[in-house]
């Protein structure tokens, strides 16, 4: 069945670029080196050590420029991105609109052609941007010092875990080897401290309240507690009202408090976690501050800390000495680098431009509209057959998102969230984010309508889910055979579960083909 919404993805039966290759084709033939240049440069290749010289030229595809352009244009036409359709189903990611003026700034030669090894005197402008963004994020969070070096949320949480470790080591508290988190938080709030060497203690929500009991935290906290690392608001859209009590309990046993502010879009300008007593936090610029999310690509997640932790921040730290910005490597207690060079600087510039254009009032409006959008969507989705909102009695209203369940639909029809995701893309809507593991909400999906989502988009999203629900109860085969309108049909799941079929490069694929 083909939907009547008008959405049709472009379908190109486009081969892999290596399959398009024709021996001898060239897109560009460099001119021969002039004798005058050769005499000055000498034999450049002979100056390279043998260990880094190729024995044979790389096996690159051979195509003329028109074929290369056509290939990538066709692939781009099959993409679905934040500008292509409706993305409000993709929760815990805050896929808001990315202003094109900020994209223009980030792609300007003035930033794109900078090199991280340039002399500081030639990059004063971008150092100023990095420094001032750090000051602004400290003002927004109620913290004292900032580093923009971490690449994404998990990197930021890992950096904060290393700072937590360095702080306790400096105080002779090496016995503190446990970090507390909640299953309601982003998974990296457990995974990253585990990678840093900590034992992770996970708290689960009370079945009625939807948040962990205070007594459960008291039982988990001890003299071994290095700290607590949690996301608040949670990925369920619930803001934990016990936050200040959690902070007090952890501080009483000598632990530090790190707040993951991946879901900060709903509290911008309204909550400063530093004022609530937190010791450190991080922001995902690819969520709350309108830069491309990139799906595990070049994100950016600055960390902010209280003054007592500033000396542990990654190096280099950007400083201002009278009228000159400089990179300070002379920080003996620093945890060192958490990534190459200075962070994803183009994203720092994007976020800087967005905050500059929004101002204080704009940030307040952002959070206000995001929360209003979310609760409008909650009200409408609860009227869709087979959809339920866990903990709706305790928390009828949510902040940036809400985690729904299709458990009833699954029981009634056999259609669950995986099936819905294959069908919803037929309507020009990004698949619904299911849930961070584990699935403590059965058959979950987590819409998140940021402030840039229109009422028309929200109504369309609900309309499509309502239609899919009707199909689930009347003609479920339409869903089971979906998608129908997309560039790529259903993928054979056996490939993702069988490593013997994996081929991450063309060369690896060829080897597997010849060995079969």
Residue pairs with C-beta under 8 A, 6 or more apart in sequence:
1 475
1 478
1 484
2 484
2 485
3 426
3 427
3 484
3 485
5 426
5 427
5 428
5 464
7 85
7 426
7 427
7 428
7 485
8 485
9 78
9 80
9 485
9 486
9 487
10 74
10 77
10 78
10 487
11 78
11 486
11 487
12 74
12 75
12 77
12 78
12 487
14 71
14 74
14 75
14 78
16 506
17 61
17 63
17 68
17 71
18 61
18 506
20 61
20 63
20 67
20 71
21 61
21 62
21 63
22 62
22 63
23 62
24 62
25 62
25 63
25 64
25 67
26 62
26 64
27 63
27 64
27 65
27 68
28 65
33 41
45 53
59 507
63 71
78 487
78 488
80 425
80 430
82 95
82 97
82 98
82 292
82 293
83 97
83 98
84 428
85 428
85 429
85 430
86 428
86 429
86 430
86 453
86 457
86 460
86 461
87 95
87 429
87 430
87 453
88 95
88 377
88 447
88 448
88 449
88 450
88 453
88 457
88 458
88 461
89 424
89 429
89 430
89 431
89 432
89 433
89 445
89 447
89 461
90 430
90 431
90 432
90 433
90 448
91 235
91 401
91 402
91 403
91 432
91 433
91 445
91 446
91 447
91 448
92 186
92 235
92 262
92 263
92 401
92 433
92 436
92 446
92 448
93 287
93 293
93 433
93 448
94 263
94 265
94 284
94 287
94 288
94 293
94 400
94 448
94 450
95 293
95 430
95 448
95 450
96 265
96 290
96 450
96 451
96 452
96 453
97 290
97 450
97 452
98 290
98 291
98 292
98 350
99 290
99 353
99 354
99 357
101 353
101 357
102 290
102 291
102 349
102 350
102 353
102 354
103 350
105 111
105 349
105 350
105 353
106 112
106 346
106 347
106 349
106 350
107 346
110 125
111 126
111 345
111 346
111 349
112 346
114 123
114 126
114 345
116 341
116 342
120 127
120 324
120 325
120 326
120 327
124 324
124 325
126 345
126 349
127 318
127 325
127 326
127 327
128 325
129 348
129 349
129 352
130 148
130 318
130 342
130 343
130 345
130 348
131 318
131 319
131 320
131 325
132 352
133 146
133 148
133 302
133 348
133 351
133 352
133 355
134 145
134 146
134 147
134 148
134 302
134 304
134 318
135 146
136 352
136 355
137 143
137 146
137 283
137 302
137 304
138 144
138 145
138 146
138 304
140 268
140 269
140 272
140 283
140 363
141 261
141 272
141 273
141 274
141 281
141 283
141 304
142 272
142 273
142 274
142 275
142 276
142 278
143 274
143 280
143 281
143 304
143 305
143 306
144 274
144 304
144 305
144 306
144 307
144 310
145 304
145 305
145 306
145 307
145 309
145 310
145 313
145 317
146 302
146 303
146 304
146 305
146 313
147 159
147 302
147 303
147 313
147 314
147 317
147 343
148 300
148 302
148 342
148 343
148 348
149 159
149 302
149 314
149 337
149 338
149 339
149 342
149 343
150 156
150 158
150 159
150 282
150 300
150 301
150 302
150 303
150 314
150 338
150 339
150 343
151 298
151 299
151 300
151 301
151 339
151 343
151 344
152 284
152 286
152 296
152 299
152 300
152 301
153 186
153 188
153 260
153 262
153 282
153 284
153 299
153 301
154 188
154 191
154 192
155 192
155 301
155 338
155 339
156 282
156 284
156 301
156 302
156 303
157 186
157 188
157 189
157 192
157 193
157 229
157 258
157 260
157 282
158 188
158 192
158 193
158 195
158 196
158 338
159 282
159 303
159 314
159 335
159 338
160 192
160 229
160 258
160 280
160 282
160 303
160 305
161 179
161 192
161 193
161 195
161 196
161 198
161 229
161 258
162 196
162 312
162 335
162 338
163 280
163 303
163 305
163 309
163 312
163 313
163 335
164 179
164 193
164 196
164 226
164 227
164 256
164 258
164 280
165 196
165 197
165 198
165 226
166 312
166 333
166 335
167 256
167 308
167 309
167 312
168 174
168 176
168 226
170 333
173 254
175 223
175 224
176 223
176 224
176 225
176 226
176 254
176 255
177 197
177 198
177 199
177 224
177 226
178 198
178 199
178 200
178 201
178 222
178 224
178 225
178 226
179 190
179 193
179 198
179 199
179 200
179 201
179 225
179 226
179 227
179 228
179 229
180 200
180 201
180 202
180 203
180 217
180 220
180 221
180 225
180 227
180 228
180 229
180 230
180 250
180 255
181 189
181 190
181 193
181 200
181 201
181 202
181 203
181 228
181 229
181 230
182 189
182 202
182 203
182 204
182 205
182 212
182 230
182 231
182 234
183 202
183 203
183 204
183 205
183 438
183 440
184 205
184 211
184 212
184 230
184 231
184 234
184 235
184 236
184 238
184 240
184 440
185 229
185 230
185 231
185 232
185 234
185 235
185 260
186 231
186 235
186 260
186 262
186 436
187 436
187 437
188 260
189 229
189 230
189 231
189 260
190 200
190 202
190 229
192 229
193 200
193 229
194 200
198 226
201 220
203 212
203 216
203 217
203 220
204 212
204 216
204 440
205 211
205 212
205 391
205 440
206 212
206 213
208 391
208 393
208 394
209 391
209 394
210 236
210 238
210 390
210 391
210 394
210 395
211 234
211 238
211 240
211 241
211 242
212 240
212 242
214 242
214 245
214 246
214 249
217 228
217 246
217 249
217 250
218 249
221 249
221 250
221 252
221 253
221 255
222 253
223 253
223 254
225 250
225 253
225 254
225 255
226 255
226 256
227 250
227 255
227 256
227 257
227 258
227 279
228 246
228 250
228 255
228 256
228 257
228 258
229 258
229 260
230 240
230 246
230 258
230 259
230 260
231 259
231 260
231 261
231 262
231 263
232 239
232 240
232 243
232 259
232 260
232 263
232 273
233 239
233 240
233 263
233 266
233 267
233 399
233 400
234 240
234 263
235 263
235 401
235 403
235 435
235 436
235 446
236 390
236 391
236 395
236 398
236 401
236 402
236 403
236 441
236 446
237 374
237 395
237 398
237 399
237 400
237 401
237 402
237 403
237 446
238 391
238 395
238 398
238 399
239 267
239 399
240 246
243 276
244 276
244 277
246 257
247 257
247 276
247 277
247 278
248 277
250 256
250 257
251 257
251 277
256 279
256 280
256 309
257 277
257 278
257 279
257 280
258 278
258 279
258 280
258 281
258 282
259 273
259 278
259 280
259 281
260 281
260 282
261 273
261 281
261 282
261 283
261 284
261 288
262 284
262 287
263 287
263 399
263 400
263 401
264 283
264 284
264 287
264 288
265 287
265 288
265 366
265 367
265 370
265 400
265 450
265 451
266 367
266 370
266 371
266 374
266 399
266 400
267 367
267 399
268 288
268 363
268 364
268 366
268 367
269 360
269 363
269 364
269 366
269 367
270 364
270 367
273 281
274 281
274 304
274 306
279 305
279 306
279 308
279 309
280 303
280 304
280 305
280 306
280 309
281 303
281 304
282 301
282 302
282 303
282 304
283 289
283 301
283 302
283 304
284 299
284 300
284 301
285 291
285 299
285 300
285 301
285 302
285 347
285 348
285 350
285 351
286 292
286 293
286 294
286 299
286 300
286 301
286 347
287 293
289 350
289 351
289 354
289 355
290 350
290 351
290 354
291 299
291 300
291 347
291 350
291 351
291 354
292 298
292 347
292 350
293 299
298 344
298 346
298 347
299 344
299 347
300 343
300 344
300 347
300 348
300 351
302 343
302 348
303 313
305 312
305 313
311 331
311 332
311 333
311 334
312 333
312 334
312 335
313 331
313 334
313 335
314 334
314 335
314 336
314 337
314 338
315 328
315 329
315 331
315 334
315 336
315 337
316 327
316 328
316 329
316 331
316 342
317 327
317 328
317 331
317 334
318 325
318 326
318 327
318 328
318 342
319 325
319 326
319 327
319 328
327 342
355 363
358 366
365 451
366 451
367 451
368 451
369 451
370 399
370 400
370 449
370 450
370 451
371 399
371 400
373 449
373 450
373 451
373 453
373 458
374 398
374 399
374 400
374 401
374 402
374 447
374 448
374 449
375 397
375 398
376 449
376 455
376 458
377 402
377 447
377 449
377 458
377 461
377 462
378 389
378 396
378 397
378 398
378 402
380 458
380 459
380 462
381 387
381 389
381 402
381 404
381 447
381 462
381 465
382 388
382 389
382 392
383 466
384 462
384 465
384 466
384 469
385 409
385 466
385 469
385 470
385 473
386 406
386 408
386 409
386 412
386 413
386 469
386 472
386 473
387 404
387 405
387 406
387 408
387 409
387 465
387 469
388 404
388 405
388 407
388 408
389 402
389 403
389 404
389 405
390 403
390 404
390 405
390 441
400 448
400 450
401 446
401 447
401 448
402 446
402 447
403 435
403 441
403 444
403 445
403 446
404 441
404 444
404 445
404 446
404 447
405 441
405 442
405 443
405 444
406 415
406 416
406 417
406 420
406 442
406 443
406 444
406 445
407 442
407 443
409 415
409 416
409 443
409 469
409 472
410 416
410 442
410 443
412 472
412 473
413 472
413 473
413 476
414 476
415 472
415 476
415 479
415 480
416 443
417 432
417 434
417 443
417 444
417 445
418 434
419 472
419 479
419 480
419 482
420 432
420 445
420 465
420 468
420 472
420 479
421 431
421 432
421 434
422 431
422 479
422 482
422 483
422 490
423 468
423 471
423 478
423 479
423 482
423 483
424 430
424 431
424 432
424 464
424 465
424 468
425 431
425 482
425 483
425 485
425 486
426 482
426 483
426 484
426 485
426 486
427 464
427 467
427 485
429 460
429 461
429 464
432 445
432 446
432 447
433 445
433 446
433 448
434 444
434 445
434 446
435 441
435 444
435 445
435 446
447 461
449 457
449 458
449 461
468 479
471 478
471 479
472 479
481 490
482 490
483 489
483 490
494 501
495 501
495 502
501 512
503 509
503 512
